[in-house]
Amino acid sequence: MEPKPAPARVRILDAAHELMLTVGLARATTKEIAKAAGCSEAALYKHFTSKEEVFIRVLTERLPRLAPLLRDLAAEPGRRPLAENLTEIARQAALFYEQSFPIAASLYAETQLKRRHDDAMREMESGPHKPIEWLDAYLRAEQSIGRVTPDADTFAAASLLLGACAQRAFAYDATADGVRPPVEEFAGRLVGTLLGGISVADARA
């Protein structure tokens, strides 16, 4: 007995993910996505309102699940050591940006395409600023129970952590070997530096 084919929505997201990685976001039309998924373009629009929504769903459903991790931690601060939580956030974020950057980079090459995607993300209350907001919320939750210092700038800390993870996705392509720092080591070193700071006590005054 042959296995039952995957639901159309699953096939569409799988096909879109593959096409966005191989031919780029601009060239991954709804027609091509539907063809690769083995369905009609009309069937695609039964599940998604636009290509922009397909793109956003690929980011949220096919890449490392950064958003659920951040939301879960913010809802339950104090669970597990802070350094352990932040290291897992950094690890997931580094993997998310590593996999999403090749897909999203083409947005910046076409102004109209990027504008459409920005509008769609606003409408869906999504966008690259959201992980910073979610991590800020988590750090403020930890701050409320005394595990982050009262005067800490949680928004700046969230921006530093996720900004470094995003930069890892492209900053090392031109190095001699073109290899990114290993994600586990990178996450641990990043969090250790963020929590410890880099100045001596007297210099912080």
Beta strands, then each sheet from edge to edge (+ up, - down):
end
